[in-house]
């Protein structure tokens, strides 16, 4: 079974999203990033976090995310109800598990907030930006 085997079991299906289809969604990404096509790589404890210049460059690919220096990324996705927010969190958890890069998640009525950091690096690594881009795509409407 592939790491995303659970997606099929839940009756979910990943579909490509076009910029045209994403235009009207409150959770649609403003920029479609090549980072979403990458995969997270394992980090050894003691890996240094990204420098400010590299973090700023990568942040330009996920402008919907708030960046706290080279320490963390944060974004809140909004939904019309709890069910949709919960469904998004469930899909995000499957992606996080497949990538072995797990965000901190806060779920509430009509919202799901994500915080990304790489604990082994005590700050941001490329993995955090890759996961942010993947969550952006996941949050876009299906066509």
Secondary structure, 3 states (H helix, E strand, C coil): CCCCHHHHHCCCCCCCCCHHHHCCCCCCCCCCCHHHHCCCCCCCCCCCCCCHHHHHHHHHHHCCCEEECCCEEEEEEECCCHHHHHHHHHHHHHHHHHHCCCCEEEEECCEEEEEECEHHHCECCHHHHHHHHHHHHHHCCCC
